[in-house]
């Protein structure tokens, strides 16, 4: 199943139209991640959760991999009422205690 929001984000990433939020930079630093590895693995990302009605604009939580193949969660979004840029909202290493195996569903 294709996610329309993420397909638009992937196209923007491919055209270099990416913005990193201040929170995103902080979270990347906290988990020793780089923008380069996040952008590089976006093409193989899997949508985990979709937030089409988020108040700041549509966004998605995706499962990606860091440069070592380890799982990372990334929230990508689009600004409300705009088509560009793709915004890297945050990225982090998922906590195995809060996610099922494969990191695609939250533990209830």
N, C-alpha and C positions, 0 to 999 in steps of 0.2 A: 504494500500500500504506500502510495506516495503522499507526502505531506506538502501541501502547496506553499506554506510559509517557508519551510526549510529548503524547498527547491529554489525559491526566489533568493534565499540567503546564500545558497551554494553558487548561484549565478553571480551574485554580487562579490562573493569571495574570489571567484575566478577572474573577475575584472578588477580586483584590488580595491574594491570599495568597502573597506572595513574600518570600523571605529572600535576602539577598546574603551569601555567605561572605566572611570576611576576605580570603582569597586572591583572591576575585572582585573586591573593591574595589581591591586592589593592581593587578591586571591591567587593570582598566578604566582606572585612572589612567595606567598605563604606555602604553596605546595611545590615550589621549585619547578614551575612550568614556564615555557616560553610561548610567546605569541606565534612564533614560527612553527612550532610543533603542533599547536592547536589548528592553525590555518592549514598546515600540510595534511592533517588527518581528517579534515572536514568532509572530504569526498567519500570516505568510507563510514561516516557517522550513521548511527541508527537512532531514529527518533524514539525517545522513551516516554515523554509527556508533551502534550500540546496545550498551549495557553493562547488560543486565538483572540480572546476577549480581555487580555491583560490591559490594565488602565494606561500603561505607557506605550502600548503597541503590541502586536502579536509576537509571541516568542515560543521557543521550543527548548526542551531539555533533551540533549542528545548524548549518546554514549560514544566516545571516541577513544583513541589510544595515544599515549605519550610516545616519545621517541624510542622507548624501550619495550613498547607493546603492552604497557600496563593500562588498565582502564582509567578513564577520566570522564567526568560529566562536564558538559559545557552548556550554558544557556546562551542561545543566540536569539536576537530579536530584531525587529524592524521598528523604527520610530513611528509613533502614532501619526496617522494621516500623512505618511511619507513612504516613498518606495526605496529610498537609499539613505544611509548606507546600511550594511549588515552590522549589527552591534554585538560585540562579544560582551555579554553582561557579566558573566562570571565563569570560572572553571575551577574544578576541584577534584581531588581524589575521593571517590565515594567510600563511605564507611561500610565495610562488609556487615556490620551489625544492623545497619538500617536498610540494607538492600538484599534481595534474594540473589542466589548464585547467578552470575551473568550481569548483575547490576542493572537490570531492566525493569524491576518491580520493587516497590517499597515493601518492607516487612510490615505486616499489620499488627 
